[in-house]
Amino acid sequence: MTARSAGFVARITTLSDQRARLHAGLPELHELYRDCVRAAAPPNPQFERERIIAQAPNPRELVFLFGLLNEGENEAALLLELVDAVYTADPQAPVAHIADEAWYYLRTSIDAHWQHDAGEPSLAAALAYLFSVLDDRWDALSSRTPSLPEPDETSVYARTMLLRALRDDLG
């Protein structure tokens, strides 16, 4: 577990219940999604990367697209967002069935044979798990910086000749 993940767990542990932990922790998870998108998307001067990342309506989907969440983790994250929306609309709403489903997706994303679990699902544990594994993946990803190579005279000339040849061939 990274220092950032340990700090996240420490912060949500101080909160009184699963609902409060989920509500407080999801914005941090969403910021981690954006950090992962920043690390996965190469810098490009013609691309308004920061504005697009900041305005992305659902960065979790981009993180999934980049392969930083597996299908079970993505489904669990989606269900945690759903539980938070349900709790926001009605703090007394029953969400155990959604928590069960999120827990199932996480368990089977770790081990496909882990179908049955006698333990009670924990929304906060699911959130902390997702934050921790995603932070590990962000850490690994951010250590390598993908970017377009700087053009040199040779590559500029080669690309110029390629485009001209293609224009000549294709009209």
MOURCOR-V197804 format. One record per backbone hydrogen bond with DSSP energy under -1.0 kcal/mol. CO is the residue of the C=O (numbers start at 1). NH is the residue of the N-H. E is the energy in kcal/mol with one decimal. If there is no record, write none. Layout:
BEGIN
<<CO/NH/E> <CO/NH/E>>
END
This chain:
BEGIN
<<2/6/-2.5> <3/7/-2.3> <4/8/-2.1> <5/9/-2.7> <6/10/-2.4> <7/11/-2.4> <8/12/-2.5> <9/13/-2.0> <12/15/-1.2> <17/21/-2.4> <18/22/-2.7> <19/23/-2.6> <20/24/-2.2> <21/25/-2.3> <22/26/-2.3> <25/29/-2.1> <26/30/-2.7> <27/31/-1.9> <28/32/-2.0> <29/33/-2.1> <30/34/-1.9> <31/35/-2.3> <32/36/-2.4> <33/37/-2.4> <34/38/-2.6> <35/39/-2.1> <36/40/-2.1> <37/41/-2.7> <44/47/-2.1> <47/49/-2.7> <48/52/-2.5> <49/53/-3.1> <50/54/-2.7> <51/55/-1.9> <58/61/-1.2> <59/63/-2.4> <60/64/-2.4> <61/65/-2.4> <62/66/-2.3> <63/68/-2.5> <64/67/-1.6> <70/74/-2.7> <71/75/-2.6> <72/76/-2.5> <73/77/-2.5> <74/78/-2.4> <75/79/-2.4> <76/80/-2.2> <77/81/-2.0> <78/82/-2.0> <79/83/-2.7> <80/84/-2.3> <81/85/-2.1> <82/86/-2.6> <83/87/-3.0> <84/88/-2.3> <85/89/-1.9> <86/90/-2.6> <90/93/-2.3> <95/99/-2.6> <96/100/-2.7> <97/101/-1.6> <98/102/-2.7> <99/103/-2.6> <100/104/-2.4> <101/105/-2.5> <102/106/-2.2> <103/107/-2.8> <104/108/-2.7> <105/109/-1.4> <106/110/-1.4> <107/111/-2.5> <111/114/-2.3> <113/115/-1.9> <122/126/-2.3> <123/127/-2.5> <124/128/-2.8> <125/129/-2.6> <126/130/-2.5> <127/131/-2.5> <128/132/-2.6> <129/133/-2.8> <130/134/-2.2> <131/135/-2.4> <132/136/-2.1> <133/137/-2.0> <134/138/-2.8> <135/139/-2.6> <136/140/-2.1> <137/141/-2.6> <138/142/-3.3> <141/144/-1.3> <152/156/-2.6> <153/157/-2.5> <154/158/-2.6> <155/159/-2.6> <156/160/-2.4> <157/161/-2.7> <158/162/-2.3> <159/163/-2.6> <160/164/-2.3> <161/165/-2.7> <162/166/-2.7> <163/167/-2.3> <164/168/-2.6> <165/169/-2.5> <166/170/-2.8> <167/171/-2.1>>
END
